[in-house]
Amino acid sequence: MRKNYYKISSLQLSVLIVSTIIGVGILSLPSTASEKLNTDGWILIAVSGLIAAILTYLISYVGKLYTGKTLVEYGKDLMTAPVTYIVSIIFCIYFIVLTGFEVRLFAEVIKMFLLIKTPTEIIIITMLLATSYIVRCGVEALTRMALIILPLVLIPLFLLFLALVPEMNLTNIFPVFRFKIIDLIKAIPSVVFSFIGFELILFFSAFVDDQKKSIKYNVISIIIVTLIYILVFFVTILRFGAQEVAHQIWPTLSLMKIIDFPGAFVENVEGIVMALWVLAVFTSLAPVLYATSLILKRLFKLQEHSYFVLPFIPIIYFIALIPDNLAGLYKFMDIFTFYVGSFAAILVPFVLFILALFKKGRNRRSRSRG
């Protein structure tokens, strides 16, 4: 069997980050942003994107100092082995639960818009099996998949948005800049976690062969995600208005119901959009599942990550079925991402960055004395 430890470029990693972040979050983000800051929701998205970009910079900086190593390895140098072991296990739990919630949300959307009579359990297990196949193929397969699928998703999405231009009302974006700073600060936690996925750099940076460009490309990937989110927000607001968007669960999908191509051969635009979204979710789930198996592989110093992929499926499956309904699912997701997500995506990057700077400074002083 070929070794799965392949090298990838900084560009490939940045595309993988974009693909991972843009998944289920893009569906409800316009609703959340407009509910918090009305027509100024785009500012909330921009500020959240800035925070995510800063955190991405911190993670990328540490990864650049430890070329070829993941958090599992360089964490022992920065935080001691026992602490690194605990943090790594927390990341495993975090990724597994996150995957479970995302695949459940995926199943709920598919069941509502596409496969009405198909049991939720069947949709979940089918998606998990498909995802596990590509995960077993390694990081190179993941990045190649992302490079192919991301343009296939984004280009048609932009074209569909262009078709909505006649339906837009420019007055819907007014009034602007009517928010209070305190309201903006309070609303940040509700949107910033829509950028979850950049923390995968803690584990994927080990595969990057051109570390000099990694920080720049990783930050650019967050900027791209932010711009996409802002575009989606403006399109939904211009079509429906802030008040209506705030009361919709998935305003992005609601847009697709009103698209019409007069005289075109395409009749079921909604079906096409759902097919594209399935690809987007697929590329969002796979890297997270791979990172989970990679952590355990590095912890136990095994040759293959694939040993853990299939055993994860029943665990994720049962986690996905814990919430009783859609409202319960979102409640679980909000609580989990706020507490565990804050640890994994905010606290850990800051701590690692500070420790890395401290160690770098200490090493520099030691060399100067020598």
Protein Blocks (a to p, Z undefined) as FASTA:
>chain_A
ZZfbdcddfklmmmmmmmmmmmmlmmmmmmmmmmmnommlmmmmmmmmmmmmmmmmmmmm
mmmmmghiafklmmmmmnojklmmmmmmmmmmmmmmmmmmmmmmmmmmmmmmmmmmlcfk
lmmmmmmmmmmmmmmnojklmmmmmmmmmmmmmmmmmmmmmmmmmmpcfklmpcehkbcf
klmmmmmmmmmmmmgojlmmmmmmmmpmblmlmmmmmmmmmmmmmmmmmmmmmmmmmmno
pklmmmpfblmlmmmmmgccehiabfblmlmmmmmmmmmmmmmmmmmmmmmmmmmmmmno
pabfklmmmmmmmmmmmmmmmpmblmlmmmmmmmmmmmmmmmmmmmmmmmmmmmmmmmmm
mmmmmmmmZZ
